[in-house]
């Protein structure tokens, strides 16, 4: 164990930062009256997005809560079909956005989702988690609770973790932040502060530098 060091991937905390909700983007997509719950990224086998769709079905009685699914991937068409079959009107799809618009998607959201399928057993930390934290938006992580993703969310106080594949827990977490906006704002601020302290480029590159200097010193 003494020979192993872990240095995190970093996030551009200057390029992705909290601002007032992106009025232009919310206006463009007619989101002004909605509480937007977003997922932005790859729609593939590891993401478990069927849980998000099933959660949207549970929350149909809250017409002001809108699920915003942004991105593309091998399972997108299956997810779209699932939404159609359930007749859901509270789910909106957007195509994959250019890299420079990704921060706009985050700050236009009220809550951002990080999801993993319950069968994902490797210690995956989706890169979107660090971006969401940097944007100052609260996270709801539907992930295996014994993994690194859940640990980061708990340590940072940036959001709520629920068990992967449990759409009812996910719905309860969304309603908690919907009904207590002050808690959502607190979690967003906590995530931003933690990202700057632990995942900024400056912090992570200093860790590399320190490790290299230590190794060079040990070699004389």
Order of alpha helices (4+ residues) and beta strands (2+ residues): alpha-beta-alpha-beta-alpha-beta-alpha-beta-alpha-beta-alpha-beta-alpha-alpha-alpha
